[in-house]
Amino acid sequence: MIREIKEQFTEEILTEAIKRYDINNDSVRLLGGYECFVYEYQKNNAFFILKISHTIRRSMNNIRGEIEF
């Protein structure tokens, strides 16, 4: 993980994402990441990926393009 990104990430950020997407906190598992925090979680008997990104080294257009892909 890039140090400057890791230093800005807080538990409050993860907690807010879990709340916004109505995720069971017990099902969240960190998968890793280099420039993003990537988690796996289970909901309604299916597995999903939660990727928490940033704008330190990437523009909003880059992030939108990745989401659309």
PLY file of the C-alpha trace (Angstrom):
ply
format ascii 1.0
element vertex 69
property float x
property float y
property float z
element edge 68
property int vertex1
property int vertex2
end_header
0.00 0.00 0.00
1.25 3.45 -0.84
2.09 5.19 2.46
0.36 8.52 1.75
-2.87 6.71 0.89
-2.73 4.38 3.88
-2.16 7.32 6.24
-5.37 9.04 5.09
-7.58 5.96 5.42
-9.52 5.69 8.69
-11.92 3.19 10.21
-14.59 5.87 9.88
-14.27 5.71 6.10
-14.84 1.95 6.09
-17.68 2.28 8.61
-19.41 4.88 6.40
-19.09 2.67 3.30
-20.53 -0.31 5.20
-23.43 1.87 6.34
-24.11 3.35 2.87
-24.24 -0.04 1.18
-26.06 -1.81 4.03
-23.30 -4.38 4.49
-23.06 -6.74 7.45
-19.82 -5.72 9.16
-19.09 -9.35 10.11
-18.93 -10.40 6.47
-16.30 -7.81 5.40
-12.83 -9.17 4.68
-9.85 -7.11 3.48
-8.39 -8.51 0.27
-5.60 -5.94 -0.06
-4.79 -3.28 -2.57
-1.97 -1.08 -3.80
-3.70 2.26 -4.36
-7.15 1.29 -3.07
-8.62 -0.69 -0.23
-10.36 -3.77 -1.63
-12.77 -5.78 0.49
-14.97 -8.82 -0.09
-18.34 -9.14 1.58
-21.35 -11.43 1.46
-24.93 -10.27 1.12
-28.06 -12.24 0.21
-25.99 -15.42 -0.28
-23.75 -13.76 -2.89
-20.22 -12.38 -2.71
-19.37 -8.81 -3.69
-16.32 -6.57 -3.89
-16.14 -3.18 -2.16
-13.35 -0.96 -3.44
-12.59 2.23 -1.54
-10.57 4.55 -3.71
-9.18 8.08 -3.46
-8.26 11.09 -5.56
-4.65 11.60 -4.40
-3.11 10.24 -7.60
-6.20 9.73 -9.76
-8.71 12.18 -11.16
-12.45 11.80 -10.72
-12.72 11.05 -14.45
-10.26 8.14 -14.07
-12.27 6.74 -11.19
-15.58 7.15 -13.09
-14.07 5.40 -16.10
-13.02 2.47 -13.92
-16.50 2.23 -12.42
-18.13 2.27 -15.87
-15.75 -0.43 -17.12
0 1
1 2
2 3
3 4
4 5
5 6
6 7
7 8
8 9
9 10
10 11
11 12
12 13
13 14
14 15
15 16
16 17
17 18
18 19
19 20
20 21
21 22
22 23
23 24
24 25
25 26
26 27
27 28
28 29
29 30
30 31
31 32
32 33
33 34
34 35
35 36
36 37
37 38
38 39
39 40
40 41
41 42
42 43
43 44
44 45
45 46
46 47
47 48
48 49
49 50
50 51
51 52
52 53
53 54
54 55
55 56
56 57
57 58
58 59
59 60
60 61
61 62
62 63
63 64
64 65
65 66
66 67
67 68
